[in-house]
Amino acid sequence: MSEQDKSRPGWLLKSAVLISTFFLGMIAMRPYIKPDLKVSGNSGAFDYLYIISPMYLYKGDQGILILDKRNGNVWFVAKGDDLKLSFRDPVYVTRLPFEKLDQAPD
């Protein structure tokens, strides 16, 4: 074996290590150069509303029953009569007395 044949595997190994180190460095630096966008799917615009029942019958109309957690009001929103998805104006149903939950039971 000649001297040149012995040094060739060392050269290939050093090149492979250098190339893999370069690519790992690129992967490690990527969050600092171009950070990923953080997006939240929850807008929080109506986080005080809670759907009690997604399908509810009220006075012969089908719709959804919604609780407003700010004041305890319960609303009914009826589906529209036409074939496309639409809803009518909300109808006040009742108020749940949340303030009585803090009182001791009788």
MMTF fields as JSON, N, C-alpha, C and O atoms, coordinates in Angstrom:
{
  "mmtfVersion": "1.0.0",
  "mmtfProducer": "UNKNOWN",
  "numBonds": 423,
  "numAtoms": 424,
  "numGroups": 106,
  "numChains": 1,
  "numModels": 1,
  "chainsPerModel": [1],
  "groupsPerChain": [106],
  "chainIdList": ["A"],
  "bondAtomList": [4, 2, 8, 6, 12, 10, 16, 14, 20, 18, 24, 22, 28, 26, 32, 30, 36, 34, 40, 38, 44, 42, 48, 46, 52, 50, 56, 54, 60, 58, 64, 62, 68, 66, 72, 70, 76, 74, 80, 78, 84, 82, 88, 86, 92, 90, 96, 94, 100, 98, 104, 102, 108, 106, 112, 110, 116, 114, 120, 118, 124, 122, 128, 126, 132, 130, 136, 134, 140, 138, 144, 142, 148, 146, 152, 150, 156, 154, 160, 158, 164, 162, 168, 166, 172, 170, 176, 174, 180, 178, 184, 182, 188, 186, 192, 190, 196, 194, 200, 198, 204, 202, 208, 206, 212, 210, 216, 214, 220, 218, 224, 222, 228, 226, 232, 230, 236, 234, 240, 238, 244, 242, 248, 246, 252, 250, 256, 254, 260, 258, 264, 262, 268, 266, 272, 270, 276, 274, 280, 278, 284, 282, 288, 286, 292, 290, 296, 294, 300, 298, 304, 302, 308, 306, 312, 310, 316, 314, 320, 318, 324, 322, 328, 326, 332, 330, 336, 334, 340, 338, 344, 342, 348, 346, 352, 350, 356, 354, 360, 358, 364, 362, 368, 366, 372, 370, 376, 374, 380, 378, 384, 382, 388, 386, 392, 390, 396, 394, 400, 398, 404, 402, 408, 406, 412, 410, 416, 414, 420, 418],
  "bondOrderList": [1, 1, 1, 1, 1, 1, 1, 1, 1, 1, 1, 1, 1, 1, 1, 1, 1, 1, 1, 1, 1, 1, 1, 1, 1, 1, 1, 1, 1, 1, 1, 1, 1, 1, 1, 1, 1, 1, 1, 1, 1, 1, 1, 1, 1, 1, 1, 1, 1, 1, 1, 1, 1, 1, 1, 1, 1, 1, 1, 1, 1, 1, 1, 1, 1, 1, 1, 1, 1, 1, 1, 1, 1, 1, 1, 1, 1, 1, 1, 1, 1, 1, 1, 1, 1, 1, 1, 1, 1, 1, 1, 1, 1, 1, 1, 1, 1, 1, 1, 1, 1, 1, 1, 1, 1],
  "groupList": [{"groupName": "MET", "atomNameList": ["N", "CA", "C", "O"], "elementList": ["N", "C", "C", "O"], "formalChargeList": [0, 0, 0, 0], "bondAtomList": [1, 0, 2, 1, 3, 2], "bondOrderList": [1, 1, 2], "singleLetterCode": "M", "chemCompType": "L-PEPTIDE LINKING"}, {"groupName": "SER", "atomNameList": ["N", "CA", "C", "O"], "elementList": ["N", "C", "C", "O"], "formalChargeList": [0, 0, 0, 0], "bondAtomList": [1, 0, 2, 1, 3, 2], "bondOrderList": [1, 1, 2], "singleLetterCode": "S", "chemCompType": "L-PEPTIDE LINKING"}, {"groupName": "GLU", "atomNameList": ["N", "CA", "C", "O"], "elementList": ["N", "C", "C", "O"], "formalChargeList": [0, 0, 0, 0], "bondAtomList": [1, 0, 2, 1, 3, 2], "bondOrderList": [1, 1, 2], "singleLetterCode": "E", "chemCompType": "L-PEPTIDE LINKING"}, {"groupName": "GLN", "atomNameList": ["N", "CA", "C", "O"], "elementList": ["N", "C", "C", "O"], "formalChargeList": [0, 0, 0, 0], "bondAtomList": [1, 0, 2, 1, 3, 2], "bondOrderList": [1, 1, 2], "singleLetterCode": "Q", "chemCompType": "L-PEPTIDE LINKING"}, {"groupName": "ASP", "atomNameList": ["N", "CA", "C", "O"], "elementList": ["N", "C", "C", "O"], "formalChargeList": [0, 0, 0, 0], "bondAtomList": [1, 0, 2, 1, 3, 2], "bondOrderList": [1, 1, 2], "singleLetterCode": "D", "chemCompType": "L-PEPTIDE LINKING"}, {"groupName": "LYS", "atomNameList": ["N", "CA", "C", "O"], "elementList": ["N", "C", "C", "O"], "formalChargeList": [0, 0, 0, 0], "bondAtomList": [1, 0, 2, 1, 3, 2], "bondOrderList": [1, 1, 2], "singleLetterCode": "K", "chemCompType": "L-PEPTIDE LINKING"}, {"groupName": "ARG", "atomNameList": ["N", "CA", "C", "O"], "elementList": ["N", "C", "C", "O"], "formalChargeList": [0, 0, 0, 0], "bondAtomList": [1, 0, 2, 1, 3, 2], "bondOrderList": [1, 1, 2], "singleLetterCode": "R", "chemCompType": "L-PEPTIDE LINKING"}, {"groupName": "PRO", "atomNameList": ["N", "CA", "C", "O"], "elementList": ["N", "C", "C", "O"], "formalChargeList": [0, 0, 0, 0], "bondAtomList": [1, 0, 2, 1, 3, 2], "bondOrderList": [1, 1, 2], "singleLetterCode": "P", "chemCompType": "L-PEPTIDE LINKING"}, {"groupName": "GLY", "atomNameList": ["N", "CA", "C", "O"], "elementList": ["N", "C", "C", "O"], "formalChargeList": [0, 0, 0, 0], "bondAtomList": [1, 0, 2, 1, 3, 2], "bondOrderList": [1, 1, 2], "singleLetterCode": "G", "chemCompType": "PEPTIDE LINKING"}, {"groupName": "TRP", "atomNameList": ["N", "CA", "C", "O"], "elementList": ["N", "C", "C", "O"], "formalChargeList": [0, 0, 0, 0], "bondAtomList": [1, 0, 2, 1, 3, 2], "bondOrderList": [1, 1, 2], "singleLetterCode": "W", "chemCompType": "L-PEPTIDE LINKING"}, {"groupName": "LEU", "atomNameList": ["N", "CA", "C", "O"], "elementList": ["N", "C", "C", "O"], "formalChargeList": [0, 0, 0, 0], "bondAtomList": [1, 0, 2, 1, 3, 2], "bondOrderList": [1, 1, 2], "singleLetterCode": "L", "chemCompType": "L-PEPTIDE LINKING"}, {"groupName": "ALA", "atomNameList": ["N", "CA", "C", "O"], "elementList": ["N", "C", "C", "O"], "formalChargeList": [0, 0, 0, 0], "bondAtomList": [1, 0, 2, 1, 3, 2], "bondOrderList": [1, 1, 2], "singleLetterCode": "A", "chemCompType": "L-PEPTIDE LINKING"}, {"groupName": "VAL", "atomNameList": ["N", "CA", "C", "O"], "elementList": ["N", "C", "C", "O"], "formalChargeList": [0, 0, 0, 0], "bondAtomList": [1, 0, 2, 1, 3, 2], "bondOrderList": [1, 1, 2], "singleLetterCode": "V", "chemCompType": "L-PEPTIDE LINKING"}, {"groupName": "ILE", "atomNameList": ["N", "CA", "C", "O"], "elementList": ["N", "C", "C", "O"], "formalChargeList": [0, 0, 0, 0], "bondAtomList": [1, 0, 2, 1, 3, 2], "bondOrderList": [1, 1, 2], "singleLetterCode": "I", "chemCompType": "L-PEPTIDE LINKING"}, {"groupName": "THR", "atomNameList": ["N", "CA", "C", "O"], "elementList": ["N", "C", "C", "O"], "formalChargeList": [0, 0, 0, 0], "bondAtomList": [1, 0, 2, 1, 3, 2], "bondOrderList": [1, 1, 2], "singleLetterCode": "T", "chemCompType": "L-PEPTIDE LINKING"}, {"groupName": "PHE", "atomNameList": ["N", "CA", "C", "O"], "elementList": ["N", "C", "C", "O"], "formalChargeList": [0, 0, 0, 0], "bondAtomList": [1, 0, 2, 1, 3, 2], "bondOrderList": [1, 1, 2], "singleLetterCode": "F", "chemCompType": "L-PEPTIDE LINKING"}, {"groupName": "TYR", "atomNameList": ["N", "CA", "C", "O"], "elementList": ["N", "C", "C", "O"], "formalChargeList": [0, 0, 0, 0], "bondAtomList": [1, 0, 2, 1, 3, 2], "bondOrderList": [1, 1, 2], "singleLetterCode": "Y", "chemCompType": "L-PEPTIDE LINKING"}, {"groupName": "ASN", "atomNameList": ["N", "CA", "C", "O"], "elementList": ["N", "C", "C", "O"], "formalChargeList": [0, 0, 0, 0], "bondAtomList": [1, 0, 2, 1, 3, 2], "bondOrderList": [1, 1, 2], "singleLetterCode": "N", "chemCompType": "L-PEPTIDE LINKING"}],
  "groupTypeList": [0, 1, 2, 3, 4, 5, 1, 6, 7, 8, 9, 10, 10, 5, 1, 11, 12, 10, 13, 1, 14, 15, 15, 10, 8, 0, 13, 11, 0, 6, 7, 16, 13, 5, 7, 4, 10, 5, 12, 1, 8, 17, 1, 8, 11, 15, 4, 16, 10, 16, 13, 13, 1, 7, 0, 16, 10, 16, 5, 8, 4, 3, 8, 13, 10, 13, 10, 4, 5, 6, 17, 8, 17, 12, 9, 15, 12, 11, 5, 8, 4, 4, 10, 5, 10, 1, 15, 6, 4, 7, 12, 16, 12, 14, 6, 10, 7, 15, 2, 5, 10, 4, 3, 11, 7, 4],
  "groupIdList": [1, 2, 3, 4, 5, 6, 7, 8, 9, 10, 11, 12, 13, 14, 15, 16, 17, 18, 19, 20, 21, 22, 23, 24, 25, 26, 27, 28, 29, 30, 31, 32, 33, 34, 35, 36, 37, 38, 39, 40, 41, 42, 43, 44, 45, 46, 47, 48, 49, 50, 51, 52, 53, 54, 55, 56, 57, 58, 59, 60, 61, 62, 63, 64, 65, 66, 67, 68, 69, 70, 71, 72, 73, 74, 75, 76, 77, 78, 79, 80, 81, 82, 83, 84, 85, 86, 87, 88, 89, 90, 91, 92, 93, 94, 95, 96, 97, 98, 99, 100, 101, 102, 103, 104, 105, 106],
  "secStructList": [7, 7, 2, 2, 2, 2, 2, 2, 2, 2, 2, 2, 2, 2, 2, 2, 2, 2, 2, 2, 2, 2, 2, 2, 2, 2, 2, 2, 2, 2, 2, 2, 2, 1, 7, 7, 7, 7, 7, 7, 1, 7, 7, 7, 6, 6, 6, 6, 3, 3, 3, 3, 3, 3, 3, 3, 3, 3, 6, 6, 3, 3, 3, 3, 3, 3, 3, 3, 6, 6, 6, 7, 3, 3, 3, 3, 3, 3, 5, 7, 1, 1, 1, 1, 7, 7, 5, 7, 7, 7, 3, 3, 3, 3, 3, 7, 7, 4, 4, 4, 4, 4, 1, 7, 7, 7],
  "xCoordList": [0.822, 0.0, 0.872, 1.87, 0.467, 1.255, 0.801, -0.243, 1.583, 1.295, 0.025, -0.707, -0.235, -1.411, -2.696, -3.701, -2.709, -3.888, -4.261, -5.439, -3.252, -3.514, -4.156, -4.94, -3.843, -4.379, -5.761, -6.467, -6.147, -7.437, -8.625, -9.495, -8.735, -9.857, -9.906, -10.997, -8.783, -8.764, -9.32, -10.015, -9.031, -9.531, -11.046, -11.74, -11.569, -13.02, -13.736, -14.803, -13.148, -13.751, -13.792, -14.806, -12.692, -12.647, -13.635, -14.253, -13.794, -14.752, -16.187, -16.997, -16.501, -17.847, -18.166, -19.277, -17.199, -17.414, -17.588, -18.437, -16.798, -16.893, -18.247, -18.864, -18.701, -19.99, -21.145, -22.06, -21.106, -22.195, -22.188, -23.25, -21.003, -20.92, -21.496, -22.179, -21.233, -21.772, -23.296, -23.945, -23.874, -25.328, -25.981, -27.053, -25.36, -25.901, -25.842, -26.739, -24.801, -24.707, -25.802, -26.36, -26.113, -27.205, -28.54, -29.353, -28.756, -30.007, -30.085, -31.152, -28.957, -28.945, -29.15, -29.747, -28.673, -28.781, -30.102, -30.415, -30.876, -32.112, -33.118, -33.69, -33.358, -34.323, -33.882, -34.727, -32.594, -32.11, -32.166, -32.391, -31.962, -31.979, -33.409, -33.767, -34.218, -35.615, -36.487, -36.731, -36.963, -37.772, -39.115, -39.685, -39.606, -40.922, -41.993, -41.857, -43.053, -44.163, -44.99, -45.308, -45.327, -46.171, -47.574, -47.779, -48.533, -49.909, -50.811, -50.678, -51.713, -52.682, -54.027, -54.499, -54.635, -55.925, -57.089, -58.191, -56.867, -57.924, -57.851, -56.891, -58.854, -58.825, -59.189, -58.728, -59.998, -60.389, -61.437, -61.757, -61.983, -62.965, -64.265, -64.865, -64.696, -65.942, -65.687, -66.458, -64.621, -64.282, -65.212, -65.144, -66.065, -67.015, -68.309, -69.165, -68.463, -69.657, -69.38, -68.308, -70.357, -70.239, -71.477, -72.606, -71.259, -72.382, -72.858, -72.159, -74.052, -74.627, -75.091, -74.825, -75.783, -76.307, -76.218, -76.779, -75.527, -75.43, -76.71, -76.879, -77.623, -78.91, -79.98, -80.02, -80.84, -81.838, -83.141, -83.136, -84.251, -85.579, -86.168, -86.251, -86.578, -87.181, -88.37, -88.216, -89.54, -90.79, -90.934, -91.378, -90.557, -90.71, -89.598, -89.624, -88.634, -87.509, -86.254, -86.006, -85.477, -84.22, -83.081, -83.046, -82.152, -81.018, -80.014, -79.945, -79.228, -78.218, -78.528, -79.117, -78.124, -78.318, -76.956, -76.014, -76.856, -75.575, -75.67, -76.667, -74.611, -74.507, -73.473, -72.349, -73.869, -72.943, -72.377, -73.089, -71.098, -70.504, -70.243, -69.939, -70.352, -70.148, -71.293, -71.067, -72.529, -73.687, -74.679, -75.668, -74.459, -75.348, -76.555, -77.441, -76.624, -77.756, -77.649, -76.568, -78.795, -78.879, -79.653, -80.747, -79.069, -79.659, -79.913, -79.178, -80.963, -81.272, -81.12, -81.67, -80.364, -80.173, -80.752, -80.2, -81.86, -82.547, -81.899, -81.364, -81.963, -81.492, -82.482, -83.675, -81.963, -82.829, -83.679, -83.415, -84.7, -85.622, -85.135, -85.578, -84.247, -83.808, -82.764, -82.334, -82.368, -81.468, -80.019, -79.269, -79.603, -78.218, -78.092, -79.081, -76.903, -76.66, -76.803, -76.01, -77.808, -78.036, -78.708, -79.277, -78.626, -79.22, -80.046, -79.755, -81.08, -81.903, -81.295, -80.27, -81.938, -81.46, -81.59, -82.51, -80.663, -80.74, -81.987, -82.458, -82.51, -83.682, -83.26, -82.694, -83.54, -83.22, -84.101, -85.317, -83.503, -84.266, -84.4, -85.517, -83.297, -83.328, -81.979, -81.038, -81.906, -80.652, -80.323, -81.173, -79.1, -78.662, -78.035, -77.122, -78.492, -77.973, -76.629, -76.583, -75.559, -74.229, -73.817, -73.027, -74.347, -73.959, -74.422, -73.867, -75.424, -75.905, -74.971, -75.086, -74.069, -73.126, -72.125, -71.585, -71.866, -70.941, -71.568, -70.85, -72.896, -73.579, -73.512, -73.408, -73.571, -73.596, -74.952, -75.968, -74.987, -76.281, -77.165, -76.669, -78.473, -79.442, -79.689, -80.467],
  "yCoordList": [-1.171, 0.0, 1.242, 1.34, 2.157, 3.382, 4.374, 4.198, 5.385, 6.424, 7.194, 7.628, 7.364, 8.108, 7.349, 7.978, 6.031, 5.22, 5.256, 5.182, 5.371, 5.406, 6.728, 6.749, 7.81, 9.108, 9.389, 10.274, 8.653, 8.908, 8.653, 9.521, 7.54, 7.351, 8.43, 8.833, 8.893, 9.965, 11.256, 11.992, 11.54, 12.746, 12.672, 13.665, 11.505, 11.332, 11.452, 12.06, 10.874, 10.95, 12.388, 12.832, 13.111, 14.508, 15.359, 16.261, 15.093, 15.837, 15.554, 16.476, 14.308, 13.943, 14.586, 15.076, 14.588, 15.217, 16.719, 17.316, 17.334, 18.774, 19.151, 20.131, 18.394, 18.664, 18.466, 19.288, 17.38, 17.147, 18.212, 18.62, 18.661, 19.739, 21.034, 21.767, 21.315, 22.516, 22.484, 23.475, 21.352, 21.249, 21.258, 21.84, 20.629, 20.689, 22.11, 22.529, 22.847, 24.248, 25.083, 25.975, 24.795, 25.507, 25.229, 26.133, 23.966, 23.606, 24.289, 24.751, 24.352, 24.976, 26.483, 27.061, 27.135, 28.587, 29.042, 30.232, 28.138, 28.502, 29.249, 30.24, 28.81, 29.564, 31.005, 31.87, 31.267, 32.622, 33.5, 34.706, 32.898, 33.662, 33.925, 35.062, 32.88, 33.002, 32.239, 31.047, 32.912, 32.202, 31.761, 32.417, 30.637, 30.139, 31.071, 31.634, 31.225, 32.07, 31.327, 30.151, 32.003, 31.43, 31.993, 33.204, 31.113, 31.533, 30.808, 29.602, 31.538, 30.944, 30.849, 31.825, 29.677, 29.489, 30.027, 30.175, 30.32, 30.825, 32.346, 32.917, 32.997, 34.449, 35.115, 36.222, 34.468, 35.035, 36.125, 36.762, 36.362, 37.431, 37.124, 38.022, 35.9, 35.519, 34.358, 33.399, 34.431, 33.341, 33.268, 32.301, 34.247, 34.23, 33.505, 33.3, 33.115, 32.38, 30.883, 30.424, 30.136, 28.687, 28.067, 28.406, 27.162, 26.49, 25.371, 24.378, 25.542, 24.526, 23.327, 22.182, 23.591, 22.518, 22.928, 23.956, 22.152, 22.512, 22.224, 22.719, 21.418, 21.17, 21.202, 20.334, 22.206, 22.422, 22.876, 23.677, 22.363, 22.785, 23.762, 23.472, 24.929, 25.959, 26.537, 27.155, 26.333, 26.804, 26.338, 27.094, 25.095, 24.497, 24.812, 24.312, 25.621, 25.956, 25.223, 25.043, 24.81, 24.126, 25.14, 25.983, 25.056, 25.971, 25.584, 24.424, 26.565, 26.303, 27.115, 28.194, 26.581, 27.22, 27.695, 26.908, 28.99, 29.607, 30.238, 30.878, 30.049, 30.659, 31.775, 31.575, 32.95, 34.076, 34.013, 34.295, 33.643, 33.439, 34.742, 34.706, 35.884, 37.158, 37.467, 37.965, 37.171, 37.563, 36.425, 36.627, 35.256, 34.12, 34.066, 33.24, 34.926, 34.901, 33.698, 33.351, 33.074, 31.956, 32.438, 32.989, 32.222, 32.686, 31.502, 30.515, 31.62, 30.632, 31.309, 32.384, 30.661, 31.184, 30.144, 29.053, 30.481, 29.546, 29.532, 30.536, 28.354, 28.241, 28.927, 29.017, 29.408, 30.019, 28.987, 27.787, 29.461, 28.557, 28.147, 27.126, 28.906, 28.587, 27.46, 27.022, 27.006, 25.864, 26.201, 25.311, 27.446, 27.796, 27.972, 28.233, 27.834, 27.94, 29.389, 30.248, 29.65, 30.997, 30.866, 29.829, 31.934, 31.947, 33.212, 34.251, 33.103, 34.259, 35.006, 34.601, 36.09, 36.871, 36.065, 35.258, 36.282, 35.554, 35.921, 37.057, 34.938, 35.119, 34.827, 33.773, 35.77, 35.596, 34.501, 34.519, 33.548, 32.445, 32.632, 32.704, 32.711, 32.848, 33.36, 33.534, 33.596, 34.003, 33.024, 32.73, 32.517, 31.625, 32.459, 33.24, 32.32, 33.138, 32.603, 31.85, 32.989, 32.528, 33.023, 32.37, 34.174, 34.719, 33.835, 33.913, 33.001, 32.102, 30.909, 30.197, 30.684, 29.573, 29.831, 28.883, 31.104, 31.443, 31.34, 31.327, 31.267, 31.198, 29.793, 28.812, 29.715, 28.412, 27.751, 28.444, 26.435, 25.774, 25.874, 25.907, 25.923, 26.055, 24.731, 24.65],
  "zCoordList": [0.0, 0.0, 0.0, 0.714, -0.806, -0.893, 0.181, 0.809, 0.369, 1.362, 1.006, 1.895, -0.277, -0.727, -0.433, -0.101, -0.54, -0.267, 1.219, 1.57, 2.088, 3.528, 3.953, 4.901, 3.281, 3.686, 3.108, 3.592, 2.091, 1.463, 2.397, 2.461, 3.125, 4.041, 5.132, 5.537, 5.601, 6.592, 6.021, 6.722, 4.773, 4.104, 3.932, 4.153, 3.54, 3.377, 4.723, 4.813, 5.761, 7.074, 7.582, 8.122, 7.409, 7.833, 7.048, 7.614, 5.771, 4.944, 5.394, 5.49, 5.666, 6.112, 7.456, 7.66, 8.378, 9.679, 9.521, 10.184, 8.655, 8.432, 7.817, 8.236, 6.846, 6.19, 7.174, 7.228, 7.95, 8.916, 10.017, 10.488, 10.426, 11.417, 10.856, 11.57, 9.613, 8.972, 8.932, 9.268, 8.524, 8.444, 9.825, 9.99, 10.812, 12.168, 12.718, 13.45, 12.372, 12.766, 12.123, 12.761, 10.853, 10.182, 10.868, 11.054, 11.243, 11.924, 13.286, 13.691, 13.991, 15.317, 15.243, 16.151, 14.187, 14.067, 13.449, 13.495, 12.878, 12.188, 13.073, 12.619, 14.325, 15.151, 15.44, 15.668, 15.435, 15.702, 14.458, 14.554, 13.297, 12.043, 11.583, 11.275, 11.537, 11.101, 12.093, 11.906, 13.15, 14.155, 13.585, 12.713, 14.094, 13.687, 14.224, 15.31, 13.457, 13.885, 14.923, 14.751, 15.97, 17.015, 16.838, 16.918, 16.598, 16.353, 17.336, 17.544, 17.926, 18.825, 18.113, 17.53, 18.163, 17.505, 18.313, 17.785, 19.579, 20.433, 20.454, 20.971, 19.899, 19.814, 21.131, 21.408, 21.936, 23.208, 23.098, 24.102, 21.917, 21.746, 22.484, 23.074, 22.461, 23.121, 24.073, 24.096, 24.853, 25.746, 26.956, 27.715, 27.153, 28.257, 27.889, 28.75, 26.628, 26.198, 26.237, 25.842, 26.717, 26.81, 26.168, 26.525, 25.223, 24.559, 25.467, 25.669, 26.01, 26.901, 26.089, 26.453, 24.993, 24.159, 22.692, 22.313, 21.858, 20.439, 19.659, 18.545, 20.242, 19.593, 20.681, 21.553, 20.619, 21.672, 21.03, 20.095, 21.537, 21.067, 22.065, 23.259, 21.569, 22.418, 21.671, 20.618, 22.218, 21.614, 20.162, 19.299, 19.909, 18.591, 17.597, 16.472, 17.981, 17.09, 17.545, 18.738, 16.561, 16.856, 16.79, 15.894, 17.738, 17.755, 18.821, 19.227, 19.279, 20.301, 21.552, 21.48, 22.694, 23.979, 24.48, 24.572, 24.805, 25.159, 26.538, 26.872, 27.346, 28.675, 28.621, 28.162, 29.096, 29.228, 30.645, 31.609, 30.778, 32.098, 32.848, 34.04, 32.187, 32.874, 33.829, 34.932, 33.409, 34.213, 34.446, 35.151, 33.892, 34.108, 33.203, 33.421, 32.181, 31.255, 30.323, 29.848, 30.074, 29.141, 27.918, 28.039, 26.738, 25.485, 24.56, 24.571, 23.767, 22.729, 21.377, 21.138, 20.495, 19.138, 18.183, 18.038, 17.535, 16.638, 15.267, 14.796, 14.634, 13.263, 12.325, 12.614, 11.2, 10.207, 9.494, 9.573, 8.796, 8.11, 6.727, 6.202, 6.134, 4.773, 4.796, 5.863, 3.617, 3.51, 3.838, 4.238, 3.684, 4.026, 5.533, 6.217, 6.038, 7.473, 7.916, 7.53, 8.718, 9.245, 10.605, 10.943, 11.367, 12.693, 12.866, 12.274, 13.688, 13.999, 15.184, 15.73, 15.565, 16.707, 17.995, 18.132, 18.954, 20.227, 21.023, 20.982, 21.746, 22.598, 24.036, 24.325, 24.929, 26.341, 26.93, 26.739, 27.643, 28.229, 29.735, 30.247, 30.444, 31.896, 32.396, 31.621, 33.693, 34.304, 35.415, 36.256, 35.429, 36.49, 37.604, 37.332, 38.842, 39.943, 40.449, 41.421, 39.798, 40.187, 41.569, 42.25, 41.989, 43.29, 44.441, 45.538, 44.211, 45.262, 45.457, 46.454, 44.544, 44.694, 45.815, 46.383, 46.145, 47.212, 48.6, 49.6, 48.676, 49.957, 50.526, 49.79, 51.813, 52.492, 52.26, 52.211, 52.118, 51.9, 53.14, 54.266, 52.923, 54.043, 54.702, 55.652]
}
